């Protein structure tokens, strides 16, 4: 699958920040580092979103609280 459509822009460049996958965020960061290393605002936004998502993915699920009601299955 080619990530670059015919108009010359990568697919991730046409999406809003919240619509990017983790892989697309990583690809966008690589692209930005190579082509526009002085764009700090965009770099910080991409890096912050990438860090937030990867931290959420690696966080283990919390067990239910001891005072929580038991889940009944019907």
HUZI-V32787 format. One record per helix or strand of 2 or more residues. SS is the DSSP state (H for helix, E for strand). FROM is the first residue (numbers start at 1). TO is the last residue. If there is no record, write none. Layout:
ss = [SS;SS]
from = [FROM;FROM]
to = [TO;TO]
This chain:
ss = [H;H;H;H]
from = [11;17;22;40]
to = [14;19;35;58]
